[in-house]
Amino acid sequence: MFRNTNLLLALVALMIIPSFSMDELNKEMIQLHNDFRRHYRSGRLRYSESLANEAKKWAIHLAESGRMYSSPENSFGENISWI
């Protein structure tokens, strides 16, 4: 049985290994996410460069504004978190 702990440990390991390029990290993150989704019989996701760029712009905006809120202009779902 897939456990959330395994996903968390894998994500932490990926973040602290400096030899990963962003492309490798993106591929690995999508693979881990799809492994988790497969456990729950959900469809696979694929990486979108344009979506990643939009998310990055919004994240920068939130960081600069010091506020946390959903984008009023997006046509897709979003998960945001303050750390």
QUIJOUR-V823721 format. One line per field, one symbol per residue. phi: phi as a letter, one per 20 degrees, with the letter a starting at -180 (. if undefined). A space follows every 10 residues. Layout:
# QUIJOUR-V823721
phi: ???
This chain:
# QUIJOUR-V823721
phi: .fdgffffff fffffdefef efffffffff ffffffffgd leffdcfcff ffffffffff gfffemccbf ffdedcfbdc bdd
